[in-house]
Structure formats: structure tokens, C-alpha cells
Amino acid sequence: RLQRLVGALAAAGLRARVYGSHGWQALTGQTYLRPGSDLDLWVGVVDEREADLAAHALSQAGEGTPRLDGELVFPDGAAVSWREWQRFRAGQIASVLLKDLHGVRLRHQRPPEHQASHPQPQPSQPLAQAWPA
């Protein structure tokens, strides 16, 4: 399962990095894992297209042990849960929580009546440039 995930991310030009309890245990050799520990993955993405590809690859890895969790991180440092990103892009939720070193903020879907008057995000733009605060 994890090898398939690594392959799917690599095919999209992406790479996952481990953090959280698995990362700390690998770095220190001390015991951080417990039954039920999830696998936290940090995936750097340059734009919404890559974020969509990463979220799709993570969701396709399926359920199992350990549970996959983690963040998609944009070049401006904004990070979002990959599950929340996937729901946001599918229109299942209207806002997504972005976290960075300066705090947290919500990004909202634009209502359809405003989309014509506001330029749509371009696939090559980082999220913060695509949707200014």
C-alpha cells in the first residue's frame, strides 16, 4: 500500500516526507509510536493541480494501518490537511483551513455569482497568489 502511494506520488513529481510520531521515532530511536499511531505525511506542492494530484494519490492508498494523515504545503508555507483539501475542491465544504507560521485563516469558495468578476486561480499560481486575502 505505501509502496503504491510512493509510486503514485513520484509519477506526479511529488514526494512525501514523514513527520509526527513516526518521524520522531526514526530520528531519535526512542519510542514515540503507540497502537493506533497514524502516519503523518508532508507533501510539498507548487499549485492547486499538484495539491489535487497529491490528495488523490493519498486517498487512493486506501484505509489501513497505519492511517494516513498529513498536510499539503504550498510554496508560501500555507499548509492544509489533504482530506480537507479534497473535500473543499469537491465542493463538499465551503471553506478550508490554511495554516502557516503566522497563524491560521480560512479560504472560501467563491459564490458562482462572483466568479465571473474575479479571475479564477491559474494552475501554476501558489494558493496565496491565486486567492488573495
Disulfide bonds with the S-S distance in Angstrom:
none
